[in-house]
Amino acid sequence: MSQEDIRWEQRLQNYNKALGHLSQALHIEAPDMVQKAGIIQFFEMSFELGWNLLKDFMEAQGLQDVKSPRSALKKAYESGLISHGHVWMELLADRNLSSHTYDEQKATELEGLIRRKYFPLLEALQRDFNAKTS
């Protein structure tokens, strides 16, 4: 097995770590602004590793044209690697809110979306890919 063949597995290890940090941060019930910024940072890391995990896996399967987050998510949905494609696209769009963590209202809004909507999606990706390595 070549280095490229297991790249997605290495990416999965990093994804698991980042998602673990996000999970821990989400246990804070009433985070202050600094803690919200940490939650958002862990969310950004988890998302970046998640879409790259999908990209690496699909490239190992011979799929092309998965170089951007949007194209990787679309192709992953089309090939059945992820479900709720529309929610993934919303996640991608809302990720842009993360650059506004200095705005407390936007940070609070994004933190709520991460808790209710996006963390479960990221966890599902984790479960599905951890099952592929078992």
Sine and cosine of phi, psi and omega as CSV:
sin_phi,cos_phi,sin_psi,cos_psi,sin_omega,cos_omega
0.00,0.00,0.77,-0.63,-0.05,-1.00
-0.99,0.11,0.23,-0.97,0.02,-1.00
-0.84,0.55,-0.64,0.77,-0.02,-1.00
-0.91,0.41,-0.58,0.82,-0.01,-1.00
-0.88,0.47,-0.55,0.83,-0.04,-1.00
-0.98,-0.21,0.13,0.99,0.00,-1.00
-0.84,0.55,-0.68,0.74,-0.01,-1.00
-0.90,0.44,-0.54,0.84,0.03,-1.00
-0.94,0.35,-0.62,0.79,0.08,-1.00
-0.91,0.41,-0.65,0.76,0.04,-1.00
-0.89,0.46,-0.62,0.78,0.02,-1.00
-0.88,0.48,-0.65,0.76,0.03,-1.00
-0.86,0.51,-0.71,0.71,0.03,-1.00
-0.92,0.39,-0.62,0.79,0.05,-1.00
-0.88,0.48,-0.71,0.71,0.02,-1.00
-0.85,0.53,-0.67,0.74,0.01,-1.00
-0.90,0.43,-0.74,0.67,-0.02,-1.00
-0.89,0.46,-0.68,0.73,0.00,-1.00
-0.92,0.38,-0.53,0.85,0.09,-1.00
-0.89,0.46,-0.66,0.75,0.05,-1.00
-0.90,0.43,-0.67,0.74,0.03,-1.00
-0.88,0.47,-0.69,0.73,0.01,-1.00
-0.86,0.51,-0.71,0.70,0.03,-1.00
-0.87,0.49,-0.70,0.71,-0.02,-1.00
-0.89,0.45,-0.57,0.82,-0.02,-1.00
-0.95,0.30,-0.19,0.98,0.08,-1.00
-0.97,0.26,-0.19,0.98,0.06,-1.00
-0.97,0.25,0.90,-0.44,-0.14,-0.99
-0.95,0.30,-0.67,0.74,-0.02,-1.00
-0.76,-0.64,0.97,0.25,-0.10,-1.00
-0.92,0.39,0.59,-0.81,0.12,-0.99
-0.99,0.15,-0.03,-1.00,-0.09,-1.00
-0.88,0.48,-0.65,0.76,0.01,-1.00
-0.91,0.41,-0.65,0.76,0.02,-1.00
-0.93,0.38,-0.61,0.79,0.08,-1.00
-0.88,0.48,-0.66,0.75,0.03,-1.00
-0.88,0.48,-0.61,0.79,0.06,-1.00
-0.91,0.41,-0.67,0.74,0.05,-1.00
-0.86,0.51,-0.72,0.70,-0.02,-1.00
-0.90,0.43,-0.64,0.77,0.03,-1.00
-0.90,0.44,-0.69,0.72,0.04,-1.00
-0.91,0.42,-0.58,0.81,0.09,-1.00
-0.88,0.47,-0.73,0.68,0.01,-1.00
-0.86,0.51,-0.72,0.70,0.01,-1.00
-0.88,0.47,-0.69,0.72,-0.01,-1.00
-0.89,0.46,-0.69,0.73,0.00,-1.00
-0.90,0.43,-0.72,0.70,-0.01,-1.00
-0.86,0.51,-0.71,0.70,0.03,-1.00
-0.92,0.38,-0.57,0.82,-0.01,-1.00
-0.91,0.42,-0.75,0.66,-0.02,-1.00
-0.94,0.35,-0.54,0.84,0.06,-1.00
-0.94,0.34,-0.54,0.84,0.11,-0.99
-0.87,0.50,-0.74,0.68,0.04,-1.00
-0.87,0.49,-0.71,0.70,0.00,-1.00
-0.86,0.51,-0.76,0.64,-0.02,-1.00
-0.88,0.47,-0.66,0.75,0.01,-1.00
-0.90,0.44,-0.73,0.68,-0.03,-1.00
-0.91,0.40,-0.62,0.79,0.05,-1.00
-0.90,0.43,-0.61,0.80,0.06,-1.00
-0.91,0.41,-0.43,0.90,0.04,-1.00
-1.00,0.04,-0.01,1.00,0.04,-1.00
1.00,-0.05,0.09,1.00,0.02,-1.00
-0.98,0.20,0.56,-0.83,-0.02,-1.00
-0.91,-0.41,0.05,-1.00,0.09,-1.00
0.85,0.53,0.74,0.67,0.04,-1.00
-0.80,-0.60,0.64,0.77,-0.11,-0.99
-0.99,0.11,-0.39,0.92,-0.01,-1.00
-0.94,-0.33,0.34,-0.94,0.05,-1.00
-0.84,0.55,-0.70,0.71,-0.03,-1.00
-0.88,0.48,-0.74,0.67,-0.03,-1.00
-0.92,0.39,-0.61,0.79,0.02,-1.00
-0.91,0.41,-0.68,0.73,0.00,-1.00
-0.92,0.39,-0.66,0.75,0.03,-1.00
-0.88,0.47,-0.74,0.67,-0.02,-1.00
-0.91,0.42,-0.63,0.78,0.02,-1.00
-0.89,0.45,-0.64,0.77,0.04,-1.00
-0.92,0.39,-0.72,0.70,-0.01,-1.00
-0.87,0.48,-0.56,0.83,-0.03,-1.00
-1.00,-0.05,0.08,1.00,0.09,-1.00
0.99,0.14,0.19,0.98,0.02,-1.00
-0.97,0.26,-0.48,0.88,0.06,-1.00
-0.75,-0.67,0.42,-0.91,0.12,-0.99
-0.92,-0.39,0.07,-1.00,0.01,-1.00
0.85,0.53,0.78,0.63,-0.03,-1.00
-0.82,0.57,-0.61,0.79,0.00,-1.00
-0.90,0.43,-0.57,0.82,0.02,-1.00
-0.95,0.33,-0.60,0.80,0.08,-1.00
-0.88,0.48,-0.63,0.78,0.03,-1.00
-0.93,0.38,-0.58,0.81,0.08,-1.00
-0.91,0.42,-0.66,0.75,0.04,-1.00
-0.86,0.52,-0.72,0.69,0.02,-1.00
-0.86,0.52,-0.71,0.71,0.00,-1.00
-0.92,0.40,-0.68,0.73,-0.03,-1.00
-0.95,0.30,-0.37,0.93,0.06,-1.00
-0.85,0.53,-0.49,0.87,0.03,-1.00
-0.90,0.44,-0.39,0.92,0.08,-1.00
-0.91,0.42,-0.39,0.92,-0.09,-1.00
-0.90,0.44,-0.33,0.94,0.04,-1.00
-0.97,0.23,-0.07,1.00,-0.02,-1.00
-0.94,-0.34,0.55,0.83,-0.02,-1.00
-0.92,0.40,-0.28,0.96,0.07,-1.00
-0.94,0.33,-0.36,0.93,0.03,-1.00
-1.00,-0.02,0.95,-0.32,-0.13,-0.99
-0.86,0.50,-0.60,0.80,0.01,-1.00
-0.91,0.42,-0.71,0.71,0.02,-1.00
-0.92,0.40,-0.62,0.79,0.03,-1.00
-0.89,0.45,-0.68,0.74,0.02,-1.00
-0.91,0.43,-0.67,0.74,0.03,-1.00
-0.88,0.48,-0.73,0.68,-0.01,-1.00
-0.92,0.39,-0.64,0.77,0.03,-1.00
-0.86,0.51,-0.65,0.76,0.05,-1.00
-0.91,0.42,-0.66,0.75,0.05,-1.00
-0.89,0.45,-0.64,0.77,0.01,-1.00
-0.88,0.47,-0.74,0.68,-0.02,-1.00
-0.88,0.47,-0.77,0.64,-0.16,-0.99
-1.00,0.10,-0.61,0.79,-0.24,-0.97
-0.92,-0.40,-0.69,0.72,-0.19,-0.98
-1.00,-0.07,-0.57,0.82,0.02,-1.00
-0.88,0.48,-0.70,0.72,0.05,-1.00
-0.86,0.52,-0.57,0.82,0.04,-1.00
-0.92,0.40,-0.70,0.72,0.02,-1.00
-0.91,0.41,-0.60,0.80,0.06,-1.00
-0.91,0.41,-0.64,0.77,0.02,-1.00
-0.88,0.47,-0.66,0.75,0.06,-1.00
-0.87,0.49,-0.68,0.73,0.01,-1.00
-0.87,0.48,-0.75,0.66,0.01,-1.00
-0.86,0.51,-0.73,0.68,-0.04,-1.00
-0.88,0.47,-0.67,0.74,-0.04,-1.00
-0.98,0.18,-0.53,0.85,0.11,-0.99
-0.90,0.44,-0.55,0.84,0.04,-1.00
-0.92,0.39,-0.49,0.87,0.01,-1.00
-0.94,0.34,-0.38,0.92,-0.01,-1.00
-1.00,-0.06,-0.15,0.99,-0.04,-1.00
-0.99,0.14,0.00,0.00,0.00,0.00
